[in-house]
Amino acid sequence: MSAFDQLIPKIEWLGEDALLVRFGNGIDAGLNTRVHALARRIESTRPAWLLDIVPSYASLALFVDLDVFPPVVDALDEATAWLRQALGREEIVDRMIEGRQVEISVRYGGEDGPDLAAVSAHAGLSISEAIERHVAVEYRVAMIGFAPGFPYLLGLDPALSMPRLHTPRTLVAAGSVGIGGDQTGIYPRPGPGGWRIIGCTTQVLFDPLRERPSLLAAGDRVRFVAVDYPGEDGLS
């Protein structure tokens, strides 16, 4: 198999009414860039049968409106054929998708960030240094998942990487900013969670009554801004 052939994603059926385009496995910025590039390309030529596009880290789900096709036609076969054409060799291009840039104001430490001190110690950094590293990066929304509006963000400084809690909390506050392994993210609503909570934002990540319910979308760029900067004891 040539190096080029290895770049061609696999198309799989996902249940009875969806297709999954799989670029690979795991968390990889390059794969995620290709996922979003294909999503934008399909959106720009949106076929009549396409109900929804859902990107993840390394795959893209396409939901098919079966009623668009005549009864004698296999809808997923037809959609797969269309997709294979869209994945022609000239179409496979790695490029960064320029999403919106969104700033998120965060109160770090104290009651808003009960795990900040542990993350700082794990990284061998002072609390101030840990915050500075967290806000220094422009993150990219790799996918929305887990809960409506929850952004999985790529770009975390490797020094801040830390395993999830052995025992998840039964309640994490809405707006909590956490670290889970090599990722950072924001809890859009109260609920259980095992990520290390380092801060909290008052910005509403998901509101079903808004014209655009989710504050962030896959491909958006995010910068955190520290407010009420804590001292070295982790308290504001």
Order of alpha helices (4+ residues) and beta strands (2+ residues): beta-beta-alpha-beta-beta-alpha-beta-alpha-alpha-beta-beta-beta-beta-beta-beta-beta-beta
